[in-house]
């Protein structure tokens, strides 16, 4: 007899998306910050700009929704949207790498 518990989860090797945690850790390390710095509410440029970079990478690389990203940072989804916009603008202007 077939039991529902015997059905193994399907593993798709094509889906190699990074985790939210690994992206935030990555951005923190790149900017010599701690994960808690990226997650805090500090609005100084040395923390806010990397946070915006994290928003952008989370949105692009994980395909998380704006509300899902906002939830991690305890913010409104519009703040995340602004951060993504601001990061992309700075990137285009050559202000960040």
N, C-alpha and C positions, 0 to 999 in steps of 0.2 A: 504493500500500500504506500502511496506517495503522501508524504507529509510536507506541509508548507515550510517547516523548519529545515527541510533538506535542500531547499532551493538556495543555491549559493548566489551571493550578490554578483552582478555583472561588473567586471573591472574593465574599463575602457582605457587602454594605454595612450590613446590620442589626447586625453584630457590631462595635460600636465600643468594645469594652472596652479600658480603658487597660492599659498594660504594668506589670508589677511595678516595673520601674525608674522609670517616670514617677510612680507613686504614692509610692514611697519618696522620690524627689526632691521631690515636692510637699509631703509631710509635713515633710521636713527644712527646706525653705524657709519654710514656715508658722511653724516654731518657731525660726527663726534658727540652725539646726544644719547640719552637713554630713552628706552621705549616710553617710560613715564613722562618724559619731556614732550614727546610727540603727542601723547594722549591728553596732556594738561591743557588748561585754557589760556596759557600765556600768549599774549598777542605781540610780543617783541619779534622782530624780523628773524632773528637767528633760530627761533622756534616755529613761528607761524609759516615761514616759507617752506621749510622741510615738511610741516604738517600738510600744506597744500600739495606738495609733491606726493605725499603718501595718499591723499585723496585721489589725485589724478591716476596714480598707479593702481590703486584698488579698483577704481572705476574701469580702467582700461584692461587690466590684466586678470581680474577675477570676474568681471561682468556682474559685480554686486550692484544693487540698486542704490540710488542716492539715499533713501531712508535707511537702508541696511548699513551703509557706511556711516551715516549720521549717528546711528544708534551706537556704534562702537565708540565714537568720540563724545557722546552725549550732547549732540548739537542738532540744530534744525537742518533738514535736507537742503534748504536754500543756502546755508552757510557752506556746505560741501560743494554745491554747484558753483558758488562764487570762488571758492578756493581752487577748483579745477580750472575755471576760466582764468583766474589770476596767474596760476602756474603756467598754463599754456601761453598766455600773453608774454610773461617774463621769458619763457623759453624762446619764443619767436623773436623777441628783442635782444636775445643773447645775454640776458642778465643772469640766467642760471643754466647749469649744464644738465 
